[in-house]
Amino acid sequence: MASTYRVDFKRLSPYVRYIHEVLVPPGSHLGERYIYDHEFIYIVSGTGWLRIESVTYTMEPGVLLYIRPHHLNEMFVSEDGPMHCFAVHFDYMFMGEATDFSPSVYLGRKQGETLPDVNWLRARPTAEVQDWDIPEFMRPSRTTAFHETFKELTEHYQESRADSHLWLKSSMLRLLGLVYIELTTKEGIRIESPHAGLMTEAVQFMRQNYKDKLDVPLLAARANLSPKYFGTLFKQATGQTVTHYLLLLRMEEAKRLLRSNERTVKDIADEVGIPDLFYFSKLFKKSEGLSPKKYAQSIIPREIK
């Protein structure tokens, strides 16, 4: 079985393997297949059906479909007319030359090209974004933004400029950002969560009181829930534990205060609710990759000699 790497937003660096804009003839049937990376399909016009494993989704204008690695899929296009769509194959991070493969796996072998063994492809490691569950079917509200971004991706993929891969990565990050804001509120609560309102109130309370001693029992009591059940609902709604979410809030405020360069590290530790200076520094370095002092020094403008 293929191993899976979990990628957080800080390490997210998408690698686009292939993208194309295509007009699929009416009545077309793309038979059962497996893919070995991630794929987004965005429908511009036309209708049809896409089956992923045992679930069938309707394909129509404005719909975004998402296929994960090693998921059996099959596509039908309606007899009524052609389907205009974009398709992008990608990984959430470059997995290394040893695990890369040619788009010809999906497009057909070029003359003289040797395709990788299917068993190797099945065992190829994959990467998933940590604590972020993208549904297989979406109907985004920002249709213009999605369409423009897929056009950008296609244009950058076709360019031969030395810097085109940078713009391609930038457009792919924009696409993932659009997907994220379609799925979550500004507080990071999943919109489809049945407890979104309750968890939003809890997050707002945490934002207003992160300096104080906060824990799961306190937040659960405010919601009239048991600590265990509250923690479960919070993780389902945000993708993170209460402890980790609170830590992120405190680290973001600590960085803001460090950038102002007006307080000592000890004062900032007290301000964000982690009065133990050693423990605060340890948490900060684990989160940001450098100590609070070095972080502050790294953003102080230096005199050019």
N, C-alpha and C positions, 0 to 999 in steps of 0.2 A: 504494500500500500504506500502511496506517495505521502511524504512528510509535508506538514503545513507550517509555515512561518507566520507569526502574528506581527503585523506592522502597525505601530501607532502613528498618529498624524505627524510627529516630528521626523519620522524616518520614511514617510510616504514619498516615493520618488517614482512615479509611474513610467513604465517602459512600454511604448506603443509598438507592437509587432507589425500590425497591418491595419489599414483602414481604407474603405472604398465607399463610393456613392454609386448605387446600382439601380437599374430599372429592371425588375424581375417580370418576365412575361406572364400574362394571365394564364391561369391553370397550371402553373409550375408546381412541381412537388420536389422539394429538397429532402431526400430520404434520410433515414436515421443515421446519426453521426454522433461522435463524441468530440469535444474540443479539449485542449490541454492547457489553455490559458483562460482569461476572462473575456467576455464579449458583451458589448452593448449594441442593441439594434434599435434605431430610431426611425419610426415610420413617418414619412412626409405625405404620401398619398397612397390610395389603394387599400385593399382589405385582404385579410387572410387569417390563418391560424398558426400558432406555434405551440408545439407540444414539448414540454420539458419534463422528462421522466413520465409521470402519470397525470400531469396537470396540463390542460389545454387552455391557451390564452388567445383572445381575439386580437388581431393586429389591425389597427386602423389609424388614421392620421393623428399625430400628437402623442402616440403611445411609445414608451421606452421599455424595452425588454432587456433582461439581464440573465446571461447564462454563465454558470460557474464551471470550472474545470471538472471533467470526468462525468458530466451530466448528459445523459442521452437526450437528444432533441431532434425534432422533425418539423418541417415547415411546409405549409400549403398556401398558395396564392389563389384568390378568388378568380373565377372565370369572368367576372364583370370587367376586369381591366388590369393593367400592369400595376405593380407595387413599386413605388419610389422610396428607397430607404438608405440609411447609412449603417454601416457595421464597422465596429472597431474592436480589434483583438489586442489585449494588453495584459501586463502583469503589474501589480502594485509596486514592484521594485525590480530592478534588474537582478536576475538570479545568478548571473555569471555566464561566461562564454561556454562553459562545459554543459550548461543546462539549456542553452538557447536552441531554437530551431527555426527553420525557414517557414515563411507563410505558405510555401508550396505544399505543406502538409494539408492545407485546406483548399488550395487553388489547383492542385495537380502538379506533378513533377515536371520540371523544365528539362529540356534535352541535356543529357549528360549529368543530371543531378541525382544524387543518391539520397533518398529520404530516410529519416531515422526509423528504427524498428519500433513497432507499435508497443511492444512491452517496455521499451525504454521511455516512450512518451507517457505511458500509464504510470510509470514509477517516478516520473519527473516531479520534483518538489514544487509546491505552490505557495503563494503568499496571500493572506487575507488581512483586511484592515481590522485591527483589534477593536472590539466593542462597537462595531458598526454593522448592522444587518441590512443590506440592500435587498429589497424585494425583487422577485423575478418580473413583476408587472407594475408599471407606474404610468400615471397619466399626469405629467408635469403641468403646472399652471403657467410656467414661464416658457411658452412654446417658442417665441422669437429668440430668446437667449439660447435655448437648446439648439435650435436650428443653426444659428450663427456659429455656435461653438463647434458643431459637427462640420460645418463648412470650413472653418479655420483649420481643424484637424486634418481634413482632406487636403487642403492647400499646402500645409506645412509638410505633410507626408510626401507629397509629390515634388517638393522643392529639392534641389541638389546643392543648396548653399551649405557652407561649412557649419553655420549656426542653426540650421533648420531643426536639428534634433532638440535644441534648447527651446525653440518656439513650440515644437510639437509637445514637449513635456509640459510647458506652460499652459497650452490649450487643454491638455488632458487634466491638469490640476483644476483648471476652471470648470471643466465638465463635472469632475467629482465634487467640486464646491457647490455647483448648481444642484446636484443630486442631494447633497447633505442638507441644503436649506429647504429643499422640498420635503424632506423627511423629519426635520426637527424645528423646534422653536428657537428663539434667540438664547434661551436658557439651556439649550441642549437636550430638551425633552422630546422624545419621539411623538410626533403628532398623532399617530394612530393608537397610542397607548390609551387604554380605557381609564387610566388613572392620571392622565396628563394634567388635569386641573389641580389635583391634590399634590402631585409632585412639583408642579410649578410653584405653588405656594410655599412648599418646603424649601425649594431652591432660593426663592426670593428672601425667605427668612435667613437662610445661610449666608446670602450675600450681604445682608444688613447686619448680621451678628457674628461674622467669622472671627472677630477679635476675641469673642467670649469662648468659654469652654462648651463646645458642642459635641454631642455624640448621638448615636442611634437611639438609645432609650429616650433622650429628651425630645428628639424630632418625632419619634413614634408616638410619644405621649401627646404631643400637640395635635397629631392626626387621629388620636384615639385608636391606635393600632398597636399590636404587639411589636417589639423590636425586630423579631425575626421576619414577620410578615412585611413590615415597613421596609426593611433592608431588601427583601426580595422584589417588592414593587418598585423601589428606587432603581435597582439594577436593571430591571426590565424596561423602565422608562428612559433611563439615561445611558445604559450600557456600562455604568461605572458604580463602584461601591460608594457609600456615603463618605467613608474615610478618604478615598482617593479624590472624590469630587471636592471635598472640603480642602484637601491639600492643594489642589490646583488653584482654587480661589485664593488661598493664602500666598502661594508662590507668585501668582500674577500681581497681587497687591505689593508683595515684597519687591518685585522687579520694578514696579512703578516708583516706589519710594527710593530704591537704589538709583534709579535714573535721575531723580531730582538732586541727588548728591547733597542733601541737606541734613541727613541724620546719620548717626552711627549704626553699624550693623546690629549692635545690641538693642538700640532703640527700635529699630525696624522689626527685630524678632519679637519684642514685646508688643509692638503695634499690630502684628498679624496673628497674635495669639499663640506663639511658640516661644515662651520666655527663656527656655533653656538654649543658650547661645550655641553650644556645641551641637545639640540635636538639630537646631534650626539650620546650622551650616551644613550638617550632614545631609539633611533632607533637600536643601537647596542644591547642593552639588550633585546629588543623585538625579534631581529633576532637570537641572540646566547644564550639567556637565562641567561646571566650574564653581569655585567658591563664591559667596556673596561679594567678598572684597575684590576678587579678580573680575567678577561681572561688572561691578561699579567702575573699576579701572578701565575696562575694555570699551566703555562708552563715553569716557571723559575726553573731550576734544584735546588733541595734543598740538602744541605749538610747532609749526613747520619751520625748521631751521634752514 
